Amino acid sequence: MPADPQRVATDVERLIDLLDPSRFKNDIREGIGVLLVSRAQNAFVDQEWDGEKWPDKYPSMGKPFINKAAALSDLNNRGKVLEDTLDQGNPLQLKGHMLESVSDRAFNSVSGRRGGYEVQVGWGSGPAKNYAAVHMLGGTTKQRITQGARDALKKQKEASGTSPEMKKALTERMGFVNSQDELVTQVHRRPALGITKQIGEDIQRWVQDYFSGKWRPVA
């Protein structure tokens, strides 16, 4: 059964609030950050989060396969669809931008909460920050279809150097480029961040160990 993140987070905050700020050293904050980052990165490898399996790329699309949104982005920005858009492998693994960009930071908060120490984990920079949220939560994206994209599609389909597999995919899957002004894509939810029941229990145990002198850095 999924954890209640709000309740777990509240329990963790209560434990942290008990700690004298002068003793709340960077090692415990950094340890929590490392834990959350590593669990997020594991989600990309395992293709699931807290028992929730990630949906496949375009799960209802048969052969030939092409990542329509990525292909349109290539046409708009590169003038050519790259071969990696034909890869039907695991979602969010091909380029690795989201996995590599997840990071943590520990800082002194000015929120006024007693203790005032916080840890944040997420995508603060890099190319992933612009699309991480829609993959985490699910939703829709909209891409404009430019005349340049139409011209590039026609040129690539006719080029002698275009592979047969690419030509087939462009012909059978990308026809919308010539008939629409916009591509609306329904992005499936693929969560990778948060405090699960297990993570909450780990953090609480580590904070308690800190009080008792049993604290050891995250491996």
C-alpha positions in Angstrom: 0.0 0.0 0.0 1.5 3.4 -0.9 2.8 5.5 1.9 1.2 8.7 3.0 4.1 11.2 2.2 2.5 14.0 4.1 2.3 12.0 7.3 5.8 10.5 7.0 7.3 14.0 6.3 5.5 15.4 9.3 6.9 12.6 11.5 10.4 13.3 10.3 10.1 17.0 10.9 9.0 16.4 14.5 12.1 14.3 15.1 14.4 16.9 13.5 12.7 19.7 15.5 13.8 17.9 18.7 17.4 18.2 17.7 19.4 21.1 19.1 20.3 23.2 16.0 23.9 23.6 17.3 24.3 19.9 17.1 22.5 19.3 13.8 25.7 19.0 11.7 26.0 18.7 8.0 26.6 15.0 8.0 23.1 14.1 8.8 21.6 16.5 6.4 23.9 15.4 3.7 23.2 11.8 4.5 19.5 12.3 4.0 20.2 14.1 0.8 22.4 11.2 -0.5 19.7 8.7 0.4 17.0 10.6 -1.5 19.2 11.1 -4.5 20.2 7.4 -4.6 16.6 6.2 -4.3 15.6 8.5 -7.1 18.4 7.3 -9.3 17.4 3.7 -8.6 13.9 4.4 -9.9 15.4 5.1 -13.4 17.3 1.7 -13.3 14.4 -0.3 -11.8 11.7 1.6 -13.9 9.5 1.8 -10.8 9.0 3.9 -7.7 7.6 2.5 -4.4 6.0 -0.4 -6.2 4.5 1.7 -9.0 5.9 0.4 -12.3 6.7 3.0 -15.0 4.6 2.8 -18.2 6.5 2.0 -21.4 7.1 4.6 -24.1 4.0 5.1 -26.2 2.6 1.7 -24.9 -0.1 1.5 -27.5 2.2 2.1 -30.5 3.2 -0.9 -32.6 5.8 -1.1 -35.2 7.4 0.9 -36.6 8.1 2.8 -33.4 9.2 6.4 -33.1 9.1 8.8 -30.2 6.9 11.4 -31.8 7.6 14.2 -29.3 11.4 13.7 -29.5 11.2 13.4 -33.3 9.3 16.7 -33.6 11.7 18.4 -31.2 14.6 17.2 -33.5 12.8 18.5 -36.6 12.1 21.9 -35.0 15.6 22.3 -33.5 18.0 20.2 -35.4 16.4 19.9 -38.9 16.7 16.1 -38.8 15.3 13.3 -36.7 18.0 11.4 -34.8 18.2 7.6 -34.9 17.8 7.4 -31.1 14.1 8.3 -31.5 13.5 4.8 -32.9 14.6 3.3 -29.6 11.7 1.7 -27.8 13.8 0.9 -24.7 13.1 1.9 -21.1 11.7 5.4 -20.6 14.0 8.2 -19.5 17.2 6.1 -19.8 18.4 6.9 -23.4 20.1 10.2 -22.8 20.2 10.1 -19.0 19.5 13.8 -18.5 17.1 13.3 -15.6 19.0 10.6 -13.8 22.3 12.7 -14.0 20.6 16.0 -13.0 18.9 14.9 -9.8 20.8 16.5 -6.9 20.4 17.6 -3.3 21.3 20.6 -1.2 21.3 21.2 2.5 20.9 24.8 3.8 19.8 27.0 6.6 16.2 28.0 6.1 14.8 31.5 6.8 11.3 30.1 7.1 11.2 30.7 10.8 10.7 27.1 11.7 12.6 26.2 14.9 15.9 24.7 13.9 15.5 26.0 10.4 17.5 23.3 8.6 16.2 21.8 5.4 17.2 19.4 2.7 15.9 19.7 -0.9 16.2 17.1 -3.6 15.2 17.7 -7.2 16.2 19.0 -10.6 17.7 22.4 -10.0 19.6 22.8 -13.2 20.5 21.3 -16.5 18.2 20.3 -19.4 16.0 18.1 -17.3 14.7 20.9 -15.1 12.3 22.0 -17.9 10.5 18.7 -18.2 11.1 16.8 -15.0 7.9 17.9 -13.4 5.6 16.6 -16.2 7.3 13.2 -16.0 7.1 13.1 -12.3 3.4 14.0 -12.1 2.1 13.2 -15.6 0.3 15.7 -17.7 0.3 17.1 -21.2 2.9 18.9 -23.3 2.4 21.0 -26.4 4.9 21.5 -29.2 4.6 24.0 -32.0 5.0 22.5 -35.5 7.0 24.9 -37.6 7.3 25.2 -41.4 10.9 24.4 -40.9 9.9 21.1 -39.3 7.7 20.3 -42.3 10.5 21.1 -44.7 13.0 19.1 -42.7 10.7 16.1 -42.6 10.2 16.1 -46.4 14.0 16.4 -46.9 14.8 13.6 -44.6 12.3 11.2 -46.1 13.6 11.8 -49.6 17.3 11.7 -48.6 19.3 8.7 -49.9 21.2 8.5 -46.7 18.1 8.0 -44.5 17.8 4.4 -43.3 14.9 2.3 -44.4 13.7 1.9 -40.8 13.7 5.7 -40.3 11.9 6.3 -43.6 9.2 3.9 -42.7 8.7 5.4 -39.2 8.7 9.0 -40.6 6.2 8.0 -43.3 3.8 6.0 -41.1 4.1 7.9 -37.8 5.0 11.6 -38.5 2.3 12.5 -41.1 0.7 14.8 -38.5 3.5 17.3 -39.0 1.9 18.2 -42.4 -1.7 18.4 -41.1 -1.4 20.0 -37.6 0.0 23.2 -36.1 0.7 21.7 -32.7 1.4 18.3 -31.2 -0.2 17.6 -27.8 1.3 14.7 -26.0 -0.1 12.9 -22.9 2.9 12.2 -20.7 2.5 9.2 -18.4 3.4 9.6 -14.7 6.8 8.3 -13.8 7.6 9.3 -10.2 11.2 9.2 -8.8 11.2 11.6 -5.9 9.6 11.8 -2.5 9.5 10.2 0.9 8.1 6.7 0.8 7.2 4.7 3.9 10.6 2.9 3.8 12.6 6.1 3.2 10.7 7.8 6.1 11.5 5.0 8.4 15.2 5.1 7.4 15.4 8.8 8.1 13.7 8.5 11.4 16.0 5.7 12.5 19.1 7.7 11.4 18.0 10.7 13.3 17.4 8.6 16.4 20.8 7.0 16.0 22.3 10.5 15.8 20.8 11.3 19.2 22.2 8.0 20.7 25.6 8.4 19.2 25.1 5.5 16.8 25.1 7.7 13.7 27.2 6.6 10.8 27.5 8.2 7.3 25.5 6.8 4.4 27.5 4.2 2.5 
